[in-house]
């Protein structure tokens, strides 16, 4: 399948795989996933790779209908002692592909080539399960947010615009 699904299997996570036919004209991969799977957008999370002012990469996992707040993300990385930084920005797409092994729109937080420091928006904790990319467009993995956090050694924090 994909490295993401292989890792979920290997770790014995409580997960389900969901596939749908991806429309290359869809303006938002995440909103498309929610619509095609018939799931509320608050349960579908996107995986964004960011670059810090120190040059390190990190991952932000947040609901598909929300926007990443760069200041909150930088603060979360520092406050949770994941990375020391003052500013973050979106990472270069080539850097993302090299580091994760995935293409944009199919970046999974699971099974990345190099595990990056990860922050999951705290809204995930209110959901019994969340959906994240399974490693390619049109493939989602549904799993409990606590299992995702434990697998990634991630923390929960507020990282979206209110």
C-alpha positions, -999 to 999 in steps of 0.1 A, spaced: 0 0 0 18 31 13 44 37 41 17 53 62 -6 22 61 24 -1 65 33 18 97 -2 17 110 -3 -21 105 32 -26 120 22 -6 151 -11 -23 155 -31 9 154 -69 9 155 -73 23 119 -95 21 89 -85 29 53 -109 49 32 -104 54 -6 -122 77 -30 -116 89 -66 -96 120 -64 -106 149 -87 -74 167 -99 -95 198 -103 -106 199 -67 -96 233 -51 -89 217 -17 -77 181 -12 -89 180 24 -124 195 17 -127 170 -12 -119 141 12 -145 152 37 -171 156 10 -164 124 -9 -162 103 24 -194 120 38 -175 131 69 -177 163 89 -148 187 81 -140 189 118 -129 152 116 -107 155 85 -72 168 92 -45 181 68 -8 176 72 13 207 65 51 208 66 66 240 78 101 254 79 114 273 110 137 303 112 164 279 122 160 259 90 144 228 107 112 213 93 82 204 114 46 191 108 13 208 117 -18 186 116 -51 207 116 -87 205 105 -90 209 67 -114 239 71 -89 259 93 -58 280 86 -25 274 103 -15 303 126 22 306 121 28 325 154 8 298 174 27 270 156 61 286 164 50 291 200 37 255 202 70 241 189 90 261 215 66 257 244 65 220 240 103 218 237 101 202 202 121 229 184 134 263 194 121 289 169 105 323 167 90 321 132 77 295 108 65 295 72 53 269 47 82 247 36 93 245 0 74 218 -19 106 201 -31 119 201 5 86 185 16 88 157 -9 125 150 -1 119 149 36 86 131 37 87 109 6 52 121 -3 38 146 -29 18 176 -18 -19 167 -14 -8 132 -3 15 140 26 7 117 55 19 123 90 26 86 92 55 67 74 75 98 65 111 92 54 123 113 82 101 117 113 96 154 119 86 172 151 48 173 150 20 194 166 -16 183 162 -43 210 167 -60 204 200 -95 202 184 -85 166 174 -89 156 211 -126 162 209 -130 136 181 -132 99 187 -113 94 154 -98 117 128 -89 112 92 -54 120 79 -39 114 45 -29 78 38 0 88 17 -16 96 -16 -44 116 -30 -77 98 -26 -65 77 4 -73 85 40 -66 67 73 -91 70 101 -77 65 136 -80 78 172 -61 111 177 -43 98 208 -28 69 189 -16 92 161 0 115 187 17 86 205 30 71 172 45 104 161 56 115 196 35 146 188 18 171 212 -16 187 210 -18 225 210 -39 254 196 -23 261 162 -52 275 140 -67 309 135 -98 312 157 
